[in-house]
Amino acid sequence: MPDVYVNIAGIPELVAHTVKKDGLVVGAALSISTLIGLLETNGALSASYAVLARHLSQIANKPVRNMASWGGNLMLAHDHTDFPSDIFTIMAAAGALLTVASSAGTLQLNLFEFLQQDMTGRVIVNMSIPVLAVSKK
């Protein structure tokens, strides 16, 4: 058991979000429900955001989505290769990039690169979700 718990919700960089012309940047401590809301609110920016929000709405149940952060979900996928993370799958398919920080600086990684990283002494800061067109068949 850890001796100290840190409430990461008090770290501004981890709860911030930014809307940019080329995509949405979301802090790692934001809940899955908040991520869904941001994708829905910014659906005009990218047709793919509605698709991502719909899929995320099927993950777990509402109380879990309200409490669990998307960053924590990805760390579970990182630390437990048998954990089936829908967030990992859909964000990898969307071309999302993670910003990972340590005392040595920051890295931008795609989700597959993230799985290969030793995360000791590192933290996911945010995720950039690019603007994509939805394929029409």
C-alpha positions as CSV (number, residue, x, y, z in Angstrom):
1,M,0.0,0.0,0.0
2,P,1.3,3.5,-0.8
3,D,2.1,5.8,2.1
4,V,0.9,8.9,0.3
5,Y,-2.0,9.6,-2.0
6,V,-2.0,12.6,-4.3
7,N,-5.2,14.0,-5.6
8,I,-4.3,14.7,-9.2
9,A,-7.6,16.5,-9.8
10,G,-5.9,19.5,-8.2
11,I,-3.2,19.7,-10.9
12,P,-4.4,22.2,-13.6
13,E,-2.5,20.6,-16.5
14,L,-4.2,17.2,-15.8
15,V,-7.8,18.6,-15.8
16,A,-7.5,21.2,-18.6
17,H,-8.8,20.9,-22.1
18,T,-8.1,22.9,-25.1
19,V,-9.9,23.1,-28.4
20,K,-7.6,23.7,-31.4
21,K,-8.2,23.9,-35.1
22,D,-6.4,20.6,-35.5
23,G,-8.0,18.8,-32.6
24,L,-8.9,18.5,-29.0
25,V,-6.4,18.3,-26.1
26,V,-7.7,16.7,-22.9
27,G,-6.0,16.4,-19.5
28,A,-5.4,12.9,-18.2
29,A,-7.4,13.3,-15.0
30,L,-10.6,14.1,-16.8
31,S,-13.3,11.5,-16.3
32,I,-14.5,9.4,-19.2
33,S,-17.9,11.1,-18.9
34,T,-16.2,14.5,-19.2
35,L,-14.3,13.3,-22.3
36,I,-17.6,12.1,-23.8
37,G,-19.1,15.6,-23.2
38,L,-16.1,17.4,-24.7
39,L,-16.3,15.2,-27.8
40,E,-20.0,15.8,-28.1
41,T,-19.7,19.5,-27.6
42,N,-17.0,19.8,-30.2
43,G,-18.6,17.5,-32.7
44,A,-18.6,20.3,-35.3
45,L,-14.8,20.3,-35.3
46,S,-14.5,16.6,-36.4
47,A,-17.2,14.2,-37.6
48,S,-15.2,11.4,-35.8
49,Y,-15.8,13.0,-32.4
50,A,-19.5,11.9,-32.3
51,V,-18.4,8.3,-33.2
52,L,-15.8,8.3,-30.4
53,A,-18.3,9.7,-27.9
54,R,-20.9,7.1,-28.8
55,H,-18.4,4.3,-28.3
56,L,-17.1,5.7,-25.0
57,S,-20.7,5.9,-23.8
58,Q,-20.8,2.1,-23.9
59,I,-17.8,1.6,-21.7
60,A,-18.5,0.3,-18.2
61,N,-21.5,2.0,-16.6
62,K,-22.3,5.6,-15.9
63,P,-21.0,5.7,-12.2
64,V,-17.7,4.3,-13.4
65,R,-17.5,6.7,-16.4
66,N,-18.2,9.6,-14.0
67,M,-15.4,8.6,-11.6
68,A,-12.7,6.9,-13.7
69,S,-10.3,9.0,-15.8
70,W,-9.4,8.1,-19.3
71,G,-5.7,8.4,-18.3
72,G,-6.2,5.8,-15.5
73,N,-7.8,3.5,-18.0
74,L,-4.8,3.7,-20.3
75,M,-2.4,3.1,-17.4
76,L,-4.4,-0.1,-16.6
77,A,-3.9,-1.2,-20.2
78,H,-0.2,-0.3,-19.9
79,D,0.4,-2.2,-16.7
80,H,-2.0,-5.1,-17.3
81,T,-1.7,-6.4,-20.9
82,D,-4.8,-8.6,-20.4
83,F,-7.0,-5.5,-19.6
84,P,-9.2,-4.9,-22.6
85,S,-9.3,-1.1,-22.9
86,D,-11.8,0.2,-25.4
87,I,-10.3,3.6,-24.9
88,F,-6.9,2.4,-26.0
89,T,-8.4,0.7,-29.1
90,I,-10.5,3.6,-30.3
91,M,-8.0,6.3,-29.5
92,A,-5.2,4.4,-31.2
93,A,-7.5,4.0,-34.3
94,A,-8.2,7.8,-34.2
95,G,-4.5,8.6,-34.2
96,A,-4.5,10.2,-30.7
97,L,-1.1,11.2,-29.2
98,L,-0.2,11.2,-25.6
99,T,2.0,13.7,-23.8
100,V,4.0,11.9,-21.1
101,A,6.1,13.9,-18.6
102,S,9.0,13.1,-16.3
103,S,11.7,15.1,-14.6
104,A,13.7,14.8,-17.9
105,G,11.0,16.5,-20.0
106,T,8.0,15.5,-22.1
107,L,7.4,13.0,-24.9
108,Q,4.7,12.8,-27.5
109,L,3.8,9.2,-28.1
110,N,1.2,7.3,-30.1
111,L,-0.6,4.7,-28.0
112,F,1.5,1.8,-29.2
113,E,4.7,3.6,-28.4
114,F,3.2,4.4,-24.9
115,L,2.7,0.6,-24.3
116,Q,6.5,0.1,-24.8
117,Q,7.5,2.9,-22.4
118,D,8.7,2.3,-18.8
119,M,6.3,4.6,-17.0
120,T,8.3,4.6,-13.7
121,G,8.6,8.2,-12.7
122,R,6.4,9.3,-15.6
123,V,2.8,10.5,-15.9
124,I,0.4,10.9,-18.8
125,V,-0.4,14.7,-19.0
126,N,-2.8,14.9,-21.8
127,M,-4.1,13.3,-25.1
128,S,-4.4,15.1,-28.4
129,I,-7.3,13.8,-30.4
130,P,-6.9,14.9,-34.1
131,V,-9.6,16.1,-36.4
132,L,-10.6,13.2,-38.8
133,A,-13.1,12.7,-41.5
134,V,-15.5,9.8,-41.0
135,S,-15.3,7.4,-43.9
136,K,-18.6,7.1,-45.8
137,K,-19.2,3.8,-47.6
